[in-house]
């Protein structure tokens, strides 16, 4: 008689097959065959010399993608949320003042994370779909005197690409670190970490890079390292402690690497390959393609009579487009219809844009005019067949 009282689950007797879908939401994106194949290579040890070489390649790829020469550049083992926590946990100590620029959900998330570790959180806010002026920022810094300021470059909840030029200089004049979330924008819009004075920059693997979720590139300037490595207290997270991660990634100048955690080996393979694809295509080519495709999409939407949520063309995020939810329709019915009949994912709003918008992501390999035509056709079909109220 077996001593087990929980039998093997019947559901696991069936072979798993993932459905084929067009991933045109705000992320994750479709993963091309080349990157999928890289992730299927044999697993090696996370402390093997070959693994360290792969990690070195990843570091070089991130430096290119971020346009930085920062030594402390690596990929966190986790999603973009983990990188956000890594940035805040390492740069901020309990009781310190921080300033979060909130123009969507990601500023809100950053504020909550900082609050949870005991920081004094100050915020500046702007209506969804709009941006701050540099004078707004200067006045807020003079008023709150924070040690860290966090901005979201590509706010995927509202579809805004926030201008960054000049903000780094303002932050440094006020003696604070300039932290930028570029999860939704990196690779799809111009970004220059060093020349724009960004002190901590992070992104995720599953957007423009078209890699599976689970790795998050991040980089620290010398100014940021000065603060991070001279803390009075240890970061609240051992897993995200940069004094350990910098050693694991070979960023601290020490010959010996000490075991910290088991990195996601096959995810590192995929991330390396995705960075190789970006390098082969060329960063500037990628920026131009995303902008051209976004403009083609926006024109198609307006020709259909649909309105864009972000009114100012100059601050529209080219990777994630927010469309004003068509009046009289249930946005959930539209997204469900498109998924069922076209095997295509688009999503509704998030945070301040919930119920107000439809969000379409066209990132990396999905950023093409053929993808745009597919989305426009699906939207036309949905608007024709979904129920519309008389109101």
ABEGO torsion letter per residue (X at the ends): XBABABBBBAAAABBBBBBBBBBABAOBBBBBAAAAAAAABBBBBAABAAAAAAAAAAAAAAAAAAGBABABBBBBBEBAAAAAAAAAAAABBBGBBBBBBBAEAAAAAAAAAAAAAGBBBBBBBBBBGBBBBAAAAAAAAAAAGBABBBBBABBAAAGBBBBABGAAAAAAAAGBBBBBBAAAABGABBBBAAAAGBABBBBBAABAAGBBBGBBBBBBBAAAAAAAAABABBBABAAABAAAAAAAAGAAGBABBBBABBBBAAAAAAAAAAAAAAAAAEAAAAAAAAAAAAAAAAAAAAAAGBBBABABAAABBAABBBBBBBBGBBAAAAAAAAAAAAGBBBBBBBEAABGABBBBBBBEAABBAAAAAAAAAAAAAAAAABBBBAX
